[in-house]
């Protein structure tokens, strides 16, 4: 068991921090509406697909 004094707090888990950032983006979007977000809206919030390309049917890479 590691004692707190042995833990280097300068070391970050980049993947975990990225996941936390994405989660906070979703929570912020949910907080601004009184209904469930659609899959398309979630994609836009996460930057998976832009709203314009989704409407125009432009394929994403």
N, C-alpha and C positions, 0 to 999 in steps of 0.2 A: 504494500500500500504506500503510495507516494504521500509524503508530507507536503503541505502547502508551500513550505520554504523551498522545496526541490523543484517546483513547477516554474518554468520560464514563461512568464505572461507575455513576452514579446512574440512568441510563436503563435501564429494564427492558422486556423484551418480555413483556407481560401474557399473551398467548396461549401463548407458549412456557412460561412459568411455570405456567400452568393445566394444560398438557399434562403437564408433569413431575409435578405433584401427582396427576393422575389415574393416571399410570403407577406412582407410588409406592403408591397405594391398591391397585392390582392386584397389585403385587409383595408387599405385606403380606398380602393375602388368600391368594395362592398359597403363601406361606411357612407358613401355618397348616394346610395340608392336604397329604396325600400322594397326591392324585389331581388330575386336571384339573378345573378349574371348569366348570360348565355355563354356558350362555349366560344363563340366568335368574340364576345366582349372580353373574356378572359385571355384569349389569344392576343388581342390588341394590348391589354394591360401588361402582359408579359413580353410583348415585343415579338411574338412568334409570327404574326401577320399584321400588316398595317390595315387600318379601316378602309383606305382607298383601294388597295390591291384586292382586298377581300370582296368589295362590292363590284369591282371591275373584272373579277375572275382571273387576275394576273397570277400565274403560278409563282410560288416562292421557292427559292433555292434551299 
